[in-house]
């Protein structure tokens, strides 16, 4: 990891609740993996002292551009929307363990809400290696569906389901997933953004003997493993173990996930 300053290139809303930020990270001198995150200082205001963890949406190592897609939810992310082109942000990262790809076969990505930001980076890497990618994207409303066009341009096949349209139930997503697994040669399955969909992916991975990984979301304070604010429970063998999302995660094998 590295603590460094980055210059803001762009920061704009992409929907009613979500914003996209692009940074010049020329000072970053190490690789970035899909699934990793950066800890970002939201403002210089003493009222917002804690950084916010944002997963990598896209990183272009040639142009040194790093992109984040974030949900405007609390005071910290609201402060981030006030930042303008040319502003300087303090970043710590890249942090955590990222995704791993299988040697062959197609991928199935199941994302809910802003969880698509994390899986978008994985889809981009997989497509750069000419792997077939299918994405099931779930959201509250059609207006909350993110990056559909971008993923399609990458060559991924995108399926959208929403609460508003009555297509996002676990049963509906299960049926679609099983069809894709059986017909498209899926060898690995990934998810982020929903516990109920995480449970579904866990069941699918076990039933169909697929490689599976889950990107975990957690509240963090330090982001480097010292404070244990992001501690979660995973299963290793027959034992439960407490780990830190920021260091041991945020990506875990789906078989290890303990989902509520």
ROSEPA-82030 format. One record per residue (C-alpha): residue number from 1; x, y, z. Coordinates in steps of 0.25 Angstrom, whole numbers, always signed. Layout:
BEGIN
{NUM,{X,Y,Z}};
...
***
This chain:
BEGIN
{1,{+0,+0,+0}};
{2,{+4,+14,-2}};
{3,{-1,+28,+4}};
{4,{-1,+38,-7}};
{5,{-8,+50,-13}};
{6,{-16,+49,-26}};
{7,{-22,+60,-35}};
{8,{-37,+60,-38}};
{9,{-40,+59,-53}};
{10,{-55,+58,-52}};
{11,{-66,+56,-42}};
{12,{-80,+55,-47}};
{13,{-94,+49,-44}};
{14,{-98,+37,-52}};
{15,{-112,+35,-46}};
{16,{-120,+40,-35}};
{17,{-112,+34,-24}};
{18,{-98,+30,-30}};
{19,{-86,+38,-34}};
{20,{-74,+34,-42}};
{21,{-60,+40,-39}};
{22,{-47,+40,-48}};
{23,{-33,+42,-42}};
{24,{-19,+44,-47}};
{25,{-11,+34,-39}};
{26,{+2,+36,-46}};
{27,{+9,+35,-32}};
{28,{+4,+21,-31}};
{29,{+15,+11,-34}};
{30,{+9,-2,-32}};
{31,{-1,-11,-39}};
{32,{-16,-11,-35}};
{33,{-25,-23,-35}};
{34,{-40,-24,-37}};
{35,{-46,-25,-23}};
{36,{-36,-17,-16}};
{37,{-40,-3,-10}};
{38,{-34,+10,-7}};
{39,{-36,+18,+6}};
{40,{-40,+32,+3}};
{41,{-40,+45,+11}};
{42,{-53,+51,+8}};
{43,{-50,+65,+12}};
{44,{-41,+74,+21}};
{45,{-52,+77,+30}};
{46,{-49,+72,+44}};
{47,{-64,+68,+45}};
{48,{-61,+57,+35}};
{49,{-48,+51,+40}};
{50,{-49,+36,+35}};
{51,{-46,+32,+21}};
{52,{-56,+24,+13}};
{53,{-53,+11,+6}};
{54,{-56,+11,-9}};
{55,{-54,-1,-17}};
{56,{-47,+0,-31}};
{57,{-57,+2,-42}};
{58,{-46,+4,-53}};
{59,{-31,+6,-53}};
{60,{-23,+9,-66}};
{61,{-9,+7,-63}};
{62,{-5,+14,-76}};
{63,{-12,+27,-74}};
{64,{-11,+26,-59}};
{65,{-26,+28,-57}};
{66,{-33,+22,-45}};
{67,{-48,+22,-45}};
{68,{-58,+20,-34}};
{69,{-73,+18,-34}};
{70,{-79,+22,-21}};
{71,{-93,+23,-14}};
{72,{-96,+37,-8}};
{73,{-101,+32,+6}};
{74,{-95,+39,+18}};
{75,{-87,+52,+21}};
{76,{-74,+47,+16}};
{77,{-79,+43,+2}};
{78,{-87,+56,+2}};
{79,{-74,+64,+4}};
{80,{-68,+56,-8}};
{81,{-78,+61,-17}};
{82,{-74,+76,-14}};
{83,{-60,+73,-20}};
{84,{-56,+79,-33}};
{85,{-46,+77,-44}};
{86,{-32,+80,-40}};
{87,{-35,+77,-25}};
{88,{-25,+68,-18}};
{89,{-29,+56,-10}};
{90,{-21,+47,-1}};
{91,{-22,+33,-4}};
{92,{-17,+20,+3}};
{93,{-16,+8,-5}};
{94,{-17,-1,-12}};
{95,{-22,-9,+0}};
{96,{-27,-23,+2}};
{97,{-28,-36,-6}};
{98,{-35,-36,-20}};
{99,{-42,-46,-29}};
{100,{-35,-58,-36}};
{101,{-39,-63,-49}};
{102,{-41,-77,-54}};
{103,{-31,-83,-64}};
{104,{-43,-85,-74}};
{105,{-58,-85,-75}};
{106,{-68,-73,-75}};
{107,{-71,-65,-63}};
{108,{-84,-61,-56}};
{109,{-85,-48,-48}};
{110,{-97,-45,-40}};
{111,{-97,-31,-34}};
{112,{-107,-22,-26}};
{113,{-106,-7,-26}};
{114,{-93,-1,-25}};
{115,{-87,-15,-24}};
{116,{-86,-14,-39}};
{117,{-74,-5,-37}};
{118,{-66,-16,-31}};
{119,{-70,-26,-41}};
{120,{-68,-16,-53}};
{121,{-53,-16,-51}};
{122,{-53,-31,-51}};
{123,{-62,-32,-64}};
{124,{-52,-22,-70}};
{125,{-40,-31,-67}};
{126,{-47,-44,-71}};
{127,{-51,-38,-85}};
{128,{-36,-33,-87}};
{129,{-33,-47,-86}};
{130,{-44,-51,-96}};
{131,{-52,-58,-85}};
{132,{-67,-59,-87}};
{133,{-74,-51,-77}};
{134,{-89,-51,-73}};
{135,{-94,-41,-63}};
{136,{-107,-41,-55}};
{137,{-109,-27,-50}};
{138,{-120,-25,-39}};
{139,{-125,-11,-34}};
{140,{-137,-5,-27}};
{141,{-141,+3,-40}};
{142,{-137,+3,-54}};
{143,{-131,+17,-51}};
{144,{-122,+10,-41}};
{145,{-116,+1,-51}};
{146,{-101,+5,-54}};
{147,{-91,+3,-64}};
{148,{-100,-6,-73}};
{149,{-95,+1,-86}};
{150,{-81,+1,-82}};
{151,{-81,-14,-79}};
{152,{-88,-17,-92}};
{153,{-77,-9,-99}};
{154,{-67,-18,-93}};
{155,{-73,-30,-99}};
{156,{-80,-35,-86}};
{157,{-95,-40,-87}};
{158,{-103,-32,-77}};
{159,{-117,-37,-71}};
{160,{-124,-26,-62}};
{161,{-134,-29,-51}};
{162,{-141,-19,-42}};
{163,{-150,-18,-30}};
{164,{-159,-8,-37}};
{165,{-161,-18,-49}};
{166,{-163,-30,-40}};
{167,{-152,-38,-46}};
{168,{-141,-37,-35}};
{169,{-146,-48,-26}};
{170,{-136,-59,-22}};
{171,{-144,-69,-29}};
{172,{-144,-61,-42}};
{173,{-129,-59,-41}};
{174,{-127,-74,-37}};
{175,{-135,-78,-50}};
{176,{-127,-69,-59}};
{177,{-114,-73,-52}};
{178,{-116,-88,-54}};
{179,{-120,-86,-69}};
{180,{-107,-78,-71}};
{181,{-98,-89,-63}};
{182,{-104,-100,-71}};
{183,{-104,-94,-85}};
{184,{-92,-84,-85}};
{185,{-81,-93,-79}};
{186,{-80,-84,-66}};
{187,{-67,-89,-58}};
{188,{-67,-78,-48}};
{189,{-77,-69,-41}};
{190,{-75,-56,-33}};
{191,{-84,-46,-25}};
{192,{-84,-33,-18}};
{193,{-95,-24,-12}};
{194,{-105,-33,-5}};
{195,{-106,-44,+6}};
{196,{-118,-51,+0}};
{197,{-111,-52,-14}};
{198,{-98,-56,-7}};
{199,{-105,-68,-1}};
{200,{-111,-71,-14}};
{201,{-97,-71,-21}};
{202,{-92,-79,-9}};
{203,{-102,-90,-12}};
{204,{-100,-89,-27}};
{205,{-85,-91,-26}};
{206,{-87,-103,-17}};
{207,{-98,-110,-25}};
{208,{-90,-108,-38}};
{209,{-76,-109,-33}};
{210,{-72,-95,-38}};
{211,{-61,-86,-33}};
{212,{-67,-75,-25}};
{213,{-63,-62,-19}};
{214,{-70,-51,-11}};
{215,{-66,-37,-9}};
{216,{-70,-32,+5}};
{217,{-74,-18,+8}};
{218,{-71,-13,+22}};
{219,{-70,+0,+30}};
{220,{-55,+3,+33}};
{221,{-47,+13,+41}};
{222,{-33,+10,+39}};
{223,{-33,+2,+26}};
{224,{-20,-5,+30}};
{225,{-24,-16,+40}};
{226,{-21,-8,+53}};
{227,{-34,-5,+58}};
{228,{-43,-17,+55}};
{229,{-55,-8,+52}};
{230,{-57,-17,+40}};
{231,{-56,-30,+46}};
{232,{-65,-41,+41}};
{233,{-67,-56,+42}};
{234,{-63,-67,+32}};
{235,{-63,-82,+32}};
{236,{-50,-90,+30}};
{237,{-53,-105,+30}};
{238,{-62,-107,+42}};
{239,{-57,-95,+50}};
{240,{-62,-81,+50}};
{241,{-51,-70,+50}};
{242,{-51,-55,+52}};
{243,{-43,-48,+41}};
{244,{-42,-33,+36}};
{245,{-49,-29,+23}};
{246,{-38,-19,+20}};
{247,{-26,-29,+21}};
{248,{-31,-43,+19}};
{249,{-42,-38,+10}};
{250,{-50,-31,+4}};
{251,{-50,-43,-6}};
{252,{-53,-57,+0}};
{253,{-56,-71,-5}};
{254,{-71,-72,-5}};
{255,{-70,-85,+2}};
{256,{-64,-77,+14}};
{257,{-75,-67,+15}};
{258,{-84,-66,+27}};
{259,{-96,-59,+22}};
{260,{-107,-54,+31}};
***
